[in-house]
């Protein structure tokens, strides 16, 4: 079944917290990137809704192991956590508009939202999806290890989010390399009270960024899951980097709940 990619208008009704000015998370697409190749990012998943009788991509996520997916808290906030309906993930996905034979679609059995997630500060913006059936690991579907230290340098963000602020979303998985920036520099952009120690920032050059539809997806550094796409002002706006949940702060939480 082909996947319908979010439009900007519809996506705003789903995974985007309304308390902060942003045009981004909840419909994600990569800005300034390029097409990924099939199997290049085997940990990337598409988080989907089937309420309306068709498959609707609305967030990204990462394979942690065969039974659990890591995604953003704001992607699941307000949903039925113990008995989610019409929610599934597709692993091994590359082209949302075409079945290529490597996809594994599995229903979500349970949502584990971080107990301290805040819709106001977007803090603790992380959750787990427990799958109804285990994934089969292969060249196109693999877990990604968690970052437990301090990530730095260039990292890769992937997703099917918008290609530009308010723009269209692609069918093919996108990738882009962004540089980690210091919390101090990020606080200069957004304000010291908005960037918490459990957040990390990347980009800000006005050319490369995550965007609507990339929410919950991975920021991978040296083969480890360092960040989860969380929020930001617009997409690829100069001096406004993307803000990510810093996975190292939550590695113990993930390990203790993904059992």
Buried (B, 14 or more C-beta within 10 A) or exposed (E): EEBBBBBBEBBBEBBBBEEBEBBBBBBBBBBBBEBBEBBBBBBBBBBBBBEEEEBBBBBBBBBBBBBBBBBBBBBBBEBEEEEBEBBBBBBBBBBBEEEEEBBBBBBBBBBBBBEEBBBEBBBBBBBBBBBEEEBEBEEBBBBBEBBEEEBBEEBBBBBBBBBBBEBEBBBBBBBBBBBBBEBEEBBEBBEEEBBBEBBBBBBBBEEBBBBBBBBBBBBBBEEBBBBBBBBBBBBBBEEBBBBBBBBBBBBEBBEEBBE
